[in-house]
Amino acid sequence: MPRVLHRFLDGVTKAASLPSSHKIVLPSRKRRRITLYQPPQAHPNCRVAVGDRSILLEEGNPLSNKARYARHKRTPPVLRGAARERKEEEDRPRLMSEEERAWYADPWLRMLSGRLRFCFLTHRYLPRDFLIRVAAVNLPPSHAARAHKQILVPDGLEHGRYARARSSRAFYVLCQRQAIKEIIDRGSYKRFAPSITAPPSLTDRVSHLLRVRVLQELELLVRDLMLRPPIPRRRDHDPVPSSASSPSASPSPLRRLTRIEWELIKSTGTIPFEGAIAVLVVPPPNKDPLTGKRPRPSMSSAPLPPPSPEPSPSTAKPRPPLPPLSVLHSPRRRPDSDEVDEVLPLSEEQIPLYNGLALMPHPEQRAALVKLLKKAEKAAVRDACRLADEEDAQPATNNGKSHAFLLSSSGKNVDRVDVVPLATALWRVRMFEGGGWEARDGSEVPLVPAPVTHT
């Protein structure tokens, strides 16, 4: 080894002493162009006087040089830390404005602005978050029968960090349980290939993966909360920040509500918190009556075993029915109030409140949800303690803790952590179970539009 090092050093020394003509010059790597934007060209003069030559003979005429006058969009603005500006580029990176940050923090606008896909059932183009991707997967030779060699499975429902798409041959259908049942009953999926079969548990599989996606998004949110640097404590000689740039002016992305706040929501039917996009009410799962142990948290995408059977009615009381999966609340006061409320955006007119018992009916998934929410609460409390002043610090009891957790997203806290993917995953579960497809007047929207008749 020492001999090789000596030879290498000698070669480097000799190469440095050679003239520039003998040195190897590597070609510079061209930077990949990420934008096609160019300043708009002046409109050409297309008026031709009598006796002049044809416009096709003019240099830069719009007929032969259409690409020169084509307009292209600018690159979208970035949320944090714009990249280094390049003087040679006309389209330079820029940060989002306050209005754009508010749009980016809105989960409903993010869902509506997603990529469009063609729905196999309604024959309409809808945003991808409103659809379920169903793919045809080949069965292994040991399980494939002669008549059925492919099977329909939900694809792309999990986060890309946990699982990737299986097949490129797929179709999209409405994110609704009844829509998938309609596809299975009609058998229209067989137009892809006659050997495709739809398992009877397809709807249950989709429901399970949608709930797993909620847990995955919450786990990624907890990771972002834990890894980001804590907000520094302000010292006495530091200047007082403005209300717009101060972290204390922005609502916490996720926090646990006190009992008084939870009682206020139940009594008034409103969620009067700034930037609120959802409320999760998740009581911890009870112990198993047979084993006497609490269920272990599980985020597995594999089908979970059925829960233990209920005790006989002679030894225990029957369980009450599950509450609705979600109930919409308004952030404003009731209509019978005398106070006049300001006009709110559409995204803040109705805030969903999710019940954990119906959201995660399986005890193992609900245990994982409670565990992740507690981790996120610890990270939020770390910043709350740094932002609270000594004279304004709340007591340790904080009026008692409830089982309700508040999700907040606004243009003020979107820099700290992005809560929109979690809110989108929760809303997709609600849509799949039948909610979110009603019209503004409460009437149901038909799955398949009625045929248009021309008179």
N, C-alpha and C positions, 0 to 999 in steps of 0.2 A: 504493500500500500504506500509506503513513503516514496518508493521509486516512481510510482504513478503520479504522485503529487508534484514531485520535482519536475517531471516531464511536462505536466500541465502548466506549471508556473513559467517554465522556459518558453512554452508555446505562446502563452499570453504576452510575455515580454517581447518576443520577436514580432508578434502581430501588431503590437502598439507602435513599434519602430518602423513598420512598412509605410510606404507612401499611400496617399488616399486612393490612388488608382488601383492598388492591389487589394484593397479592403472589400469585403463583401457587403453590399448595401441591400438590405431587405426592403421590399416594397412596403410603403406605408399602408396600413389597413384603413380602408375608407369607413368612415362612420356611417352606420345605417341610417337612412333618412326615415324619420318617423312621421313626417307631415308632408302633404302636397300643397299646402297653402302658399299662395303667391299674392302679392298686392294686385288688386283688380286693374286690368288694363283699360285704357281710355277707349270709349266706344268709337269704332272706325266710322269714317264718313262714307256712307254707301250711296250718296247721291252722285249720279253720273250726268255730266252735262253733254249736250249734243256735240258730237264730233270728237269726244274724248275716247280713250281706249277702254277696253273692258276692265271691270273690277278684278277679274281673275288674274290680270297681269300685274296688279299692284302688289307690292311687297307687304306681307303680313295681312293679307285680306282674310276676313272671317270665314270664308267658304273653304279655303284650303288649309287654314290654320285654326281649326275649331278648338283644339286643345289649349291654345294660347289664351283663349277667352273663357275657358271653363272655370267655374268657381268651386273652391273646395273649402270644407269646414276647417276651423282651427282645432287644434288638439284640446281636449277637455282640461279644465283647470285641476290642479292637484290640491289635496286637503292639507298636507303638511309639507313644510320645507321644500320650496320650489328648487328644481335642479339648477345647475350653473348655466347662466345665460350664455348663449352663443351669438356672437355678433353677426356671423355669416348667415344666420337663419332669420327669416322674416317672422315666423311663428314661434315666439319665445314662450317658455313655460311661465305660468303665473299661478298665484294662489287664488283660492275661492274667495269670493266676496261674502259678506254677511248673509245676503239673500240666498246665494248658492249653497252656503253651509246649512242654512235652514232647510232648503230643499233636500239636500243630501241626507240630513238627519231624519227625514220623514219616511217611515217604512212603507206607507201606502204609495207615495210617489216613486220610491225605489222599485216597488213591485210593478207599477204601471209602466215604468220606463225600461223594463227589461226587454230582452230579445223576444221577438214574436215567433210563435210556432203554430203550425196548422193542427187544429183539433180534429181527430179522426171521427168523432161522433157528431159534432155540431157543424163541421165544415167551415169553421171560422178561424181567423188568426187571433190568437190571444197571447198575452205575456207568458213567459215560461213559468213564472211562479204560480200561475193559475192552472197549470196542467201537470199531469203525471206521465212520466216516460215509461212505456211498457216495451220490453225488448223480447225478441225470440232467441232463445238459447238452446243449443244442441244438447240433447241428453247423452250421457255416456253409453257406450255400446252394451254394457251389462244391464242398463235400465231401460233402454229404448226398445219399444215394441215395434212391430212391423208397421202398424198404422200410425203411430205417433213417435216421431223422431225429434221434435222440437216442442218446447214448452214456453209459455208466456210468464215472464217474471218482471217485477218492477225494477227499473234500472235508473241509476243516478239520483236516488233519493238521499243517500248518505253524503256526508261532506267529503270533498276530494282528498282530504288529509287521511281519511280512514278507509275509503274504498273508491275505486275508479269504476267508470262505466264498463259494462261487460261486452256489449255488442253495439255495432254501428247500425244494425238493422232494427229499427224501432219506430214506434208511432206515439203520438201524444193524445191524451184524453183528459177531459175535465177532472180537476182535483175534487172528486165527489164520489162517495161510495155507490150511489145509485147509477152514476154514469158507467162505472166499471161493470156493474151487474148488467146494465143494458148492453154493453159490448159482448159480454159472455152469452147472454140470452139470444141475441141476434145471430151470433156466430160469424159476424162480418170480418173478424180478424183472420179468418181462413183464406182471405183473398191473397195474403202474403204467400202462403203455401198450404196445401191441403193436409200436410202432416203435422200442423201446429195444433196443440191442444191447450186449453185454459184450465188450470187446476181450480177446484172449487174454493180453495183457500187463498185465492189471489187477493181478494179485498182485505182479508185479515192480515196478509203479508204486507200490503201497502200501509195499512193502519199501524202496524208494528214499526215499520221503518220510518214513518213520519214522526213517531214519538222518539225513536232512537236519534233522529236528526235534531230534535229539540235538546236532548242530553248532550249531543256532540257540540252544538253551538254554544251551549252553556259552559261546557268544559273549556272551549277555546276562549270564551269571554273571561272565565276565571284565570286562565293562563295570562291573558293580556293585562288583567288587573294586577296580577302578582308580579309580572316582569317589568312593567313600566316603572320608572323611578318615582319615588314618593314626592308629593308636593313639599317644597322646602318651607320650613317654618319662618314666618316673617319676624325680623328683629326690630328693635325699637327705632334704630336709625335708618331703616329702609324706608323708601318712599311708599306712600299708600297707593296701591294700584287702583286703576279706574274700575268702574263696575262692569265694563264690557270685557276687560282682560283679566279680571280677578278670578281665580279658580273658585273662590267661595261664592261668587255670584252665579255659578253654573250648578244645576241640580246634580246630585249624585247619580251615576248611571244605574245603580242597583242598591237598594237599601231596604231594610225591614221596617215595616210600619209599626208604630206603637199601638197599644190597645185603644187609646183615645182616638187616634186617627182611623183605625179600623171601624170603631163604633160610629164615627162620623160618616164614613162611607155607607155603612148599612142603614143608618137612620135617614140620611138625606138622599141616597141614591145617586150621589155625584162623587167625582174624584177631583177635588180642587187642588191639584198639585201642578206646578209648572213643568212642562215638557213631558207629562205622563203619557205613555203609549200602551201600557198594560199593567195589570195587577195579577199576581199569582198568589192564590190561597192554597198552601200545601201543608196540611197537618202531617206529622210523622206517622208512618205505618205502625199499627198495633202489633203486639206479639201474636205469633201463631198459636191458636187455641190448643193444637195437638202437641206441638213441640215445645211451646213456651219460649221460643226465641224470636227475635226480630229478624225480618228478612234481610239478606245481604244485598248490598247495592249491585246492580247489574246494568251494563250498557251494551250487552251483546246484541249483535244484529241477528243472531240465530233465534229461531222461535223458542220462546220461554215455555217451560212446563206449565201446565194448568195449576192454578192455586189450589191449596188444600181444600177439601170439601168442608162445607159449613156443618156445625154441630146440629144434631137432631133438634127439631122444634120442642121436644119435651124437656131438654136440658138447657136450652138457651133461647133467647128471644130472636125472632127473625130480623135480619138486617134491613134497615130502611132503604128505599130506592136511592140510586145515585143522583146527585144534583145535576143540573144542566152543565154541559162542558164550559160554556161561557155565557156571560150576561153583559150586554152593552150598557155602559154608564155615560153620563154627560158630565163634562167638567164645569158646566154652568149651574146656576141655581134652578130650582123648579119653576115651571111657567107661572105658578100662582104667586111668585115672589114679586114684591114691588120694585125691586132694584132692576135697572136696565143693564144688561150685559153687553159687552162689546162683541162685534162680529168676529167669530173665530173661523179659522180655515177648516176645510172639510175633514182633514185628518184628525182634528181635535173635537169634532162634534160627538163622536161616540168612541169611548175607550173600553176595550174588552177586559172583563174580569174573569180569569180562568180558575176553575175549581180543580184542585189537584186530584181529587178522587176520580173524577171523570176524565181528566186529562191523562193521568197515568193510572189506569185501573189495576195494573199488575203491581203488587206490593214491592217487588224487587226494583222496578223502574222508579217507583215513587220514592223509595229509599235513596236511590242514586240522585234523584232530583233534589231531595232535602239536603243531602251531603254537599252537592255542588253549590246550592244556594247559601249554605253556611260559610263555605270557603269564600264566595264572592262577598259576603257580608263582612268578613274579616278585613279584606282588602279595602272595602269602602270605609270601614271604621278607622283604618289607619290614616286615611286622608282627612276624615272628619275631625279626628283628634288634633291634627296639625293645623287645621283651619280655624278651630274654635279658640277664642281668646279666653283668658282666665276668668274674666268677669262674666262672660257670656256662656261659659261651659255649662252643659246640662248635667244633672245628677246622673250617677251611675245607673240607677234604676231605669231612667228614661221612660217613666210612666208604664213600665211593663212592655214586654215584647209580644207581638201577635204572630200568627202563622201566615200573614200576608206580606208579600214582597212587591215593591214598586219598581217598575222599569221606566226610566226616563231617557229621552233622547231629544236633543235640541242643538241648535247651532253653536251653543256655548260649550257643551261637553263632548261634542263629536270628535274633537281633537284628542281627548283623553282615551276614549275607547268607543268602539262601534257596537251599538246594541241592536242595530237594525236587523242583522241576520237572525238573531234570536227571536225578535218580534215577528219576522217573516215565517220562521219555522212554526211558531205558535199559531199564527193565522192560517197556515196551510192545514194544520190539524183541525182547526175549526171549520174550514171550508170542506174538508173531506167528510166530516160528520154531519154536513148539511147546513151549516151556518154560513152567512156571508153571501148567499146567492139570492137574497130577497131584494125586491125593488124598494124604492124609498117609501112607498105607501104600505109596505108589509106584504104585498102579494108575492106569490112564488113565481119565479122565472122558469119557463119550460126548458128542459134540457135540449130538445131538438126543435128548432124553429119551424113554424108551420110553413108549408110550401106556398110560394107566391103564385097567385092565379092572375092571369092577365085577361082583362075583359075588353 
